Amino acid sequence: MSAYGCRSMWGTLERVLVRRPLAEDAARWREHGWHAPPDVSAAQAEHEALCLLLEEAGADVVVS
């Protein structure tokens, strides 16, 4: 069994791999097809809030 992947759409979420929003990615917003430059600090705050929610739900959050 692999460490990541989805074998069920309804089972318990045990481990989640996430990637932090990076300023260097935001600088390339046109290349990513985004409609406007993102607010990096807001994206990072949302990311942290998501990680906390996932942890509170019992998931092991792995940040890369």
Secondary structure, DSSP 8 states (H G I E B T S, - for coil): --SS--S-SSS---EEEE----HHHHTTTTTTT-SS---HHHHHHHHHHHHHHHHHTT-EEEE-
